[in-house]
């Protein structure tokens, strides 16, 4: 079992307005999960998404499948 630590980062598209999430993509291959957390609360809860679900979500964003109201 690996004890690799998450390497958190925000998107380069983040405008630093405070409404950001951070991901630790380095764990996708070794753990099959992409941890996601609120950048304002790094000690708070982490949502572990299956890597394939995260990839599908990001593809949907890039394709414009989500619209803000």
C-alpha positions in Angstrom: 0.0 0.0 0.0 1.3 3.5 -0.9 1.4 6.3 1.6 1.7 9.0 -1.0 0.4 12.4 0.2 -2.0 14.5 -1.8 -0.4 17.4 -3.6 -3.2 20.0 -3.6 -3.6 22.6 -6.4 -6.1 25.1 -7.8 -6.9 25.5 -11.4 -4.9 28.1 -13.3 -8.3 29.5 -14.2 -9.0 30.4 -10.6 -9.4 34.1 -10.1 -8.5 33.9 -6.4 -11.9 35.3 -5.5 -12.2 32.7 -2.7 -14.8 30.4 -4.3 -12.3 27.7 -5.4 -11.8 24.0 -4.9 -8.5 22.2 -4.8 -7.8 18.8 -6.2 -5.0 16.3 -5.7 -4.7 14.7 -9.1 -1.5 12.9 -8.1 -3.6 10.2 -6.4 -5.7 9.3 -9.4 -3.4 6.6 -10.7 -2.2 5.1 -7.4 -5.6 5.2 -5.6 -8.1 5.5 -8.4 -9.6 8.6 -6.6 -9.3 12.4 -7.0 -9.6 14.1 -3.7 -11.4 17.5 -3.8 -11.6 20.1 -1.0 -12.6 23.7 -0.4 -9.6 26.0 -0.8 -10.8 28.2 2.1 -10.9 25.3 4.5 -7.9 23.0 3.8 -8.4 21.2 7.2 -12.0 20.6 6.4 -13.7 17.6 4.7 -12.4 16.0 1.5 -14.6 14.5 -1.2 -12.9 11.5 -2.8 -14.3 11.2 -6.3 -13.6 8.1 -8.5 -11.0 9.1 -11.1 -13.3 8.2 -14.0 -16.2 10.2 -12.6 -13.9 13.2 -12.1 -12.6 12.9 -15.7 -16.2 12.7 -17.0 -17.1 15.8 -14.9 -14.2 17.8 -16.3 -15.0 16.8 -19.8 -18.6 18.0 -19.3 -17.3 21.3 -18.1 -15.1 21.7 -21.1 -18.0 20.8 -23.4 -20.2 23.5 -21.8 -22.7 20.9 -20.4 -23.1 22.9 -17.2 -24.7 26.3 -17.2 -24.8 28.9 -14.4 -28.1 30.4 -13.6 
